[in-house]
Amino acid sequence: MPKKNSEQFSFADDTPPKPASAKKDPAQLLLDWLPRWRQPTITERDIRIWGPPSIRNRESAIRSAETLVAHGWLVPTNKRRYGARAWEIVRRPIVHPTL
């Protein structure tokens, strides 16, 4: 119960505040997940089906992959099918990669 001089007391029956959960960047989640993908290339469809659950929508998957292209972790490749997006994975011997 706060007093007029702004003193605050904590009681046993008060619930402690929950810490704010830090949301990871979707591109970082994809980068953390990519070492588990065994094939040399990955498509947008692969990311949407097998990727991390938080980036399984189309916009987030493409945006995350394009961020990794900008940082050199993925290289765009041509697919035979029109409109399909595919990337070659650049494998580097780094334990915990970050953007």
Phi, psi and omega in degrees: 000117183286142176267177182289337180267023175066025172280142179235139179241146179253131180250160184295329183272358175284138178276135179289149178293143179281137179291145179289127180282131180276118179279133178279152176294136180302325178294323178292322176298317178295319179295323177291330182276331186303325179298339178281344180279118189274343182277156183285340178236160177220144180250167176301320180296320177299317179297318182290331181270313190253349185287184178301140185301329184284348179241031182273003173270159190299311184297316182292322179295315181292316180298319179294317179295320179293327175295319178291329174295317181296331180265001174087012179272338177231149177236124180297141176233163178270134176256156180288329183276138180292134176084354179279144178246133180218151180224145173270136183273129176269113181270125178234145181279069179240134185289304180236089183289144175229160178273000000 
